[in-house]
Amino acid sequence: MSHKHDQATPSENVKAFVEAFDSIKATDVSPSRTAAFKSEDDFNGLSVELLVETGSFLCVAANLLPHQRRWTRNEAILGGHVVRLYKLISALLDQICQRRRETSFILGRLAFECIVNLRFLLKYADDPNVFSSYVAHSMRNERRLQDKIEQSIAVRKGVTLPVEARMLNSIARVARASGIRMEDVSASRPKEWADKNIFERAESVGLGEAYLGAFRGPSASVHGNWMDLLEFQLETDHEEGTFVPGFEWRDPRPQIAQTIAYLSVEAARDYFAHLGDGRLDFIDERFDELAARISLAAKAHEEFLVKSGAS
């Protein structure tokens, strides 16, 4: 999954763009291949291939810079999410290949949140207030830090420590790059950007049902609550109700890669549609075909589980 693609827009170089798409190898999910699979690990390998393929399309998307080769702030918010999703997929692939289910759950949750936020921002791409709300919410901690530093300086009657001057200058640079004034940022508001929490944003883009499995469930692994400890960090004697440490990593399951791959295809589809170039119509057909192969792989995996009596 290379990140080195031509940074020309379709309008500037349609041929190079099409060639980049055509260079992405389509994963074989034919029944003749999956029928020969002997273990769930074979399906893990297939899911990895599909996730690599999906990530490659995201890489092409993130490299589609405008004519001046630079994004505006709002374009950067969208493009930055595409880059973030690409990197999260790369990290997820790494953990799957290292056979670490625990951290795969965490990265899958982060990827799902990135997908939701990207698709939500694309849905409201014409509303500058949504983007300003996103930036203001993101900078609440910087405002809290600035307030704390200024309070400390006031206690010393205007004496500023070198470290404080450096931190205030850093905050000011971030504010300028973000196109926002720190005095317009509240340390407590907005509580949620666009006045919607992650579940509400997921519902807004049709991912409300996916939220429970892809975000809410893996929260246990992110925060390390009892369900995470019980499933991944302990070996349990259910009869005695006693425990010993469990240092062995759990093997990943194909479902996490399949889910993130499928949802990422739809996020990439939305992003390309947002670019609005009529010569990108062929992308929908390519993404329909990729989504269908991901679904076919998931179906073959479920049939394997039923046949093998696994859970």
N, C-alpha and C positions, 0 to 999 in steps of 0.2 A: 504494500500500500504506500506508494511513493507520494510525496507532497510537492514534487517538482514538476509543475505543469506550466504550459504557456500562459502568461497572464494577459491574454488578449480577449476582449469581449467578443461575443458572436458577431456583432455588427462590424467589428474591425477585421475579424479573421474567422469566418464561419468554417472554412476548411480545417483549420487547426483545431477548432473546438470539436468538430465531428470526429476528427482523427483521435483526439483524446478520449472521446466516448468509446470509439470502436476499439481502442487499445485495451479496454477493460475486459478481462476474460470473464465470460459467462460460466457460472458454476453448474456443473452437471448434476442434476437432481433426478435423472431419469429413473423410472421404476427398476430397470435392469441393474442400475448401480445400487440403489438402496435395498433391493431384495437380497443382495449378497452380504449385507451388513450382519455381523455376528454379535455386536455388542453396542451398548449405548455410546461408547467412546467413538465408534465409527460415526454416529450422528453428531457427536461433538465436533469431529473433524469437518463434517459437511457444513455445520453451522458456522464454524470459523471461516470457511471459504466464502460463504454468503455474506458474512459480516465484513470481510476484507473487500469484497466486490462493492458492497454498499458504501463503505468508507472511501473507496476510490472515487465514486461519484461525488461525494461531499468535497473531496479534495479539488476536483475540477470546479465545483461550484464556488468554493472559497477563493479561487484564483481568478474569477471573472471580475476584474477591476474595471472601473469606468475609464473613459478615454484619457483622463489626466493621471491615471494610475494611482489615484488616491480616493479614499472614501470621505464623504461628509460624516459628521458625528452620527446621525441616524442610520446612514448606510453602514457605518462601522459597527453599530450595535447589532444589526442583522448579520453582517458578515462575520463579526466576532463570535456570534453564537454558532455559525457554521464551522468556524475553525475550532471552537471549543468542543463541539460534538465530534469532529474528526479526531481530536486528541483523546477524548474520552473513549471512543471506540478503539483507538490504538491501545490505550491502557487496559481496556476490557479484554481485548484479544490477548494481551500479554498474560493477564491473570488466568484466563481460561487455559491457555497453553501451558501455564505452570501448574494447572490443576488445583486452583484455589477458589472453591465455590464461595467462601466467606467474603472475600474482597471483590469477587465478581458481582455479588449482590449489591455491594456499595457502589461500585462504578456503574452498574446498570441503573440504579436509582438516580444517580447524578445525570446520566445520559437521558433518562426519561424527563427529568425536570428541564434539561436544556432543550429537548424537543418541544415540550409544552410551551416554554417561553418563546422559542423561535417562532412557532406557528401562531401563537397569540400575537406577537409583535407584527408578524406579516399580515395577520387579519386586520390589524388596526394601523397599517403602515401609513395611512393618510392622516392619522391623528397625531399631531406633534405633542399633544398633552400626555399621551400614553408614554412616549419616549422620554419626555421631561420628567414624568413621574418615576420611570424606571431609573433614571440617572440620580434623581434626588433621593430615592430610597436607597440606592447603592452607596451614597455618600454620607449616610447618617453617622456612621462610625467616625469618619473624618471630622464631621462637625462636633461630635462629642469630644474627640481628642483635641480639637482646636479650642473648644470652650475650657477644657481642663487646663491646657497650657496657659491660656490667657488668665485664668483664675490664679494660677501659681505665680505668674508674672506680677499680677496686681498685688498679691500678698507681699511680694518683695519690692513693692513700690516702683515697678517699671524695670527692674533688673531682669534681663533675659539671658538665660544660659545658652551657650553655643549649641547644645543639643536641641534646645527648644526652638532656636532660630532656624536650625536646619529642618526640623519637622514642620514648622509653620511655612517655610518656603516650599517644602515638598507638597503640602496640602494646597498651597496657592497654585502651583504648577498643574496639579491634577484638576483643580477647578477650572483653570483656563482651558486645558485640553478638553474638558467636558462641556464647555460652553455654559457654565453655570456660576452664579455668585454664591459664595458660602453663606452669606447672610440670608439667602433665599432657601437654604437647606435647613430643615428642622431636625433636631436630634431624635425626635419621637414620631414625626409625621412625614410622609404617609406610613401608616402601620403596614400596609401592603401596597405595592405599586399597582397603579391602575385601579386601586380600591378592590382588588380581588386577590384571594389567597390562591395557592397553587392548585387546589382542587377546583376552584371556580374557574381558573384559567384553563385547566384541563377540560372541564365541561364545555367551556366556550368554544373549544376547537374539536369537540367530539371525542375526547379521550377520558371522559368521566368514568366509564366502566374499567378502562385500563389502569386507572389511578390506584385502585386497591392492590392489585397484584404487582404493579411496576414501581409504585412509589411508597404507598402506605406500609405494605408488608416488609420491604427491605429497610424501612426506617429502623427496625429492630437491630439490624446489622450496623447501621450508621451510628446509632446512639449507644449500642451495647447494652440493651435492656435484657431482662431475664430470658426472653424467648431466644435471643441470640446466644446467650451463655448456654442455655439448655441444649440447643441444637448443634452448636459448633464448638464450644469451648470446654465442654464437660462430657465425661462418660458416665452414664446414669445406670444405677441398679434400681429399676422401677419397683421391685418387690420390697427392697429395704428402704428406698428413698434416700440413698446415699450416693455420693459423687466422687469422682477422681478427675484430675486434669486430663483434657484431651488435646494433645499437641499436634496430632495428625491433621493435615488439611483434608477437607471433604472434596471429593471429585465434583467438578461442575456438571450441570445438566444442560442439555441443548436449548431448553426453553428461553433462557435469558438472552442468548445470542440471537435466536430466532425473533424474539419480540423486539429487541432493539433494532435489528436489521429492518424489520418490516416497518416499524414506526419511523425510522430514519429515512426510508424511501419516501414516505409521505411528506416528511419535512423538507427533503430535497426537492420534491415535486413542487411544493408551495413556493420555495425560494426561486426556482427557475421561472415559475409562473409570474412571480413578482418582477423579475427582470424585464418581462414584457416584450421580448423580441419574437416576432411572428415566426422567425426561422428556427425557433426552438420547439416547434410543434411535435417533432419526431421524438422528443424526450418522453412525452406521456406514454407513447407506445412502448418505449424501452423500459420505463418504470413499471408499467402494467405487467410486462413480461417478467421482470425481476420479482415483483410482489407475488406473482402467481407461483414462481419457483420457490420462494420462501414458504408460502402456504403449503405447497406440495411436500416440501421437506418436513414441515411440522406434522402434516397428515401421516407421512410415512413413519415418522418417529412414534406417533401415537399408536399406529397399527402394530409397530414392533413391540411396544410396551404391552399391548393387549395379548399379542401372540406369545410373548415370553413370560407373561404373568407378573411382570414387574409393576411397581407403583410409581 
